[in-house]
């Protein structure tokens, strides 16, 4: 976990997100909270993680998402050595799709 990230304000943010009841409510909160670019960047990173977890190459992921190879590499490092957030989220999305 990133040092300095854990604090009461961040806990409150994440608790608020967890209490939202629909995708539309998430759109509303994130529209108020983030810029369009920030939301797109986060969405791209999650998509890159999904594609990498399916075995696509850096080049294929960069082409599919429009991300720089450096950012794809960062996502890959997080998949392999991070806190497990991408892995857990992808697994839960896959479970929900079944």
Secondary structure as UniProt FT lines:
FT   TURN            3..5
FT   HELIX           8..19
FT   HELIX           23..33
FT   HELIX           36..53
FT   TURN            54..55
FT   HELIX           58..65
FT   HELIX           69..81
FT   HELIX           85..97
//
